[in-house]
Amino acid sequence: MARSKFLGIAYDYWHFILAVVVTALFFVVFYKILGQPGVGMPIGWRFFISVLLGMVFSHHLQSYNEAIQAIDKTVELKYGSWYRFQENSRRDWRLFYKGLLLSPMVCGVIALFI
């Protein structure tokens, strides 16, 4: 079965990309919120909590995506068999976790500029 692509990138690799992007987006939002004058949170804690919350949101979106695919009635038609879906899901999760491990470094670079 040929892998499908979106914008020239295989769907599997989007799990890596979106893990980094979603974590970074939520990081920026929470970093700004926790940096408000009334909050008074030290910068180290502000960074740590913002990255952690971004990673939690990213993980929840990935879990939701895999759950929706798993309960789809046509999953066996799309992947050929349930076993192939499970193989694809394992690959998706591996790429997602690689992106999740990279995301704190990306957030650190972003924190230098905001």
Secondary structure as GFF3:
##gff-version 3
##sequence-region A 1 114
A	DSSP	beta_strand	5	6	.	.	.	ID=ss1
A	DSSP	beta_strand	9	10	.	.	.	ID=ss2
A	DSSP	alpha_helix	11	34	.	.	.	ID=ss3
A	DSSP	alpha_helix	43	71	.	.	.	ID=ss4
A	DSSP	alpha_helix	75	79	.	.	.	ID=ss5
A	DSSP	alpha_helix	82	113	.	.	.	ID=ss6
###
